[in-house]
Amino acid sequence: MNYNLDFKKVDDFLRQKLNENGNIIICTYYEINFKLDISENDENSFLIYVREKLENLGYDVYFTNSKYFYDNQEKIVNTNEAFVAIKSIY
């Protein structure tokens, strides 16, 4: 894993997202690249780190173009979205 990431900043971002809606988290590439100022080189490390953190919190994580089921509807992670995380009910 690349350690050029500001993990505190990423953790703060995740906390904010969890506070907004604990059932579903949607993260766009805009947020990654501009709000968090994560470089293209660090993007994969960010996604790996976030996936591990969210899975440990009981979320299923879906990446761009993946299908997922939420609110009784099948949806697809849009091309402008880096990931969608849904709180597992199991």
C-alpha positions in Angstrom: 0.0 0.0 0.0 1.2 3.5 -0.8 1.7 5.6 2.3 1.6 9.0 0.6 -2.0 9.3 1.6 -3.1 11.5 4.5 -4.8 8.8 6.4 -6.2 11.2 9.0 -7.8 13.2 6.2 -9.3 10.1 4.7 -10.6 8.9 8.1 -12.2 12.3 8.7 -13.8 12.1 5.2 -15.2 8.6 6.0 -16.5 9.8 9.4 -18.3 12.7 7.7 -19.8 10.3 5.0 -21.0 7.9 7.7 -22.6 10.8 9.7 -24.4 11.9 6.5 -26.0 8.5 5.9 -24.9 5.4 7.7 -26.8 3.1 5.4 -25.3 4.1 2.1 -22.1 5.9 1.2 -21.5 7.3 -2.2 -18.1 8.7 -3.1 -17.4 10.5 -6.3 -14.2 11.0 -8.2 -14.7 14.7 -7.7 -14.5 14.2 -3.9 -11.4 12.1 -4.2 -9.5 14.3 -6.6 -10.6 17.8 -5.5 -11.9 17.7 -1.9 -9.4 15.2 -0.7 -6.7 16.2 -3.2 -5.7 12.6 -3.8 -3.4 12.2 -6.9 -4.2 9.7 -9.6 -1.2 7.7 -8.5 -2.6 7.4 -5.0 -6.2 6.7 -6.1 -5.9 2.9 -6.0 -4.3 3.0 -2.5 -7.1 5.2 -1.3 -9.7 2.8 -2.7 -8.0 -0.3 -1.1 -7.7 1.5 2.2 -11.4 2.7 2.2 -12.7 -0.7 1.1 -10.9 -2.4 4.0 -12.1 0.1 6.5 -15.7 0.0 5.3 -15.8 -3.8 5.1 -14.5 -4.0 8.7 -17.4 -1.8 9.6 -19.9 -4.2 8.0 -20.3 -2.5 4.6 -20.5 -4.1 1.1 -18.4 -2.0 -1.2 -19.0 -1.7 -5.0 -16.9 0.1 -7.5 -17.6 1.9 -10.8 -19.9 0.0 -13.1 -20.7 -2.7 -10.5 -24.3 -3.6 -9.9 -25.8 -3.5 -6.4 -29.2 -3.8 -4.8 -30.4 -1.0 -2.5 -33.9 0.2 -1.5 -35.6 -2.6 -3.4 -33.9 -1.5 -6.6 -31.0 -2.8 -8.7 -28.6 0.0 -9.4 -25.2 0.5 -11.0 -22.3 2.5 -9.6 -22.1 5.5 -12.0 -19.0 6.3 -14.0 -18.5 9.5 -11.9 -18.7 7.5 -8.7 -15.6 5.8 -7.3 -17.6 3.5 -5.0 -20.8 2.9 -3.2 -20.8 1.2 0.2 -24.0 -0.3 1.7 -24.4 -1.3 5.3 -24.8 -5.1 5.3 -28.0 -6.2 7.0 -26.5 -9.6 7.9 
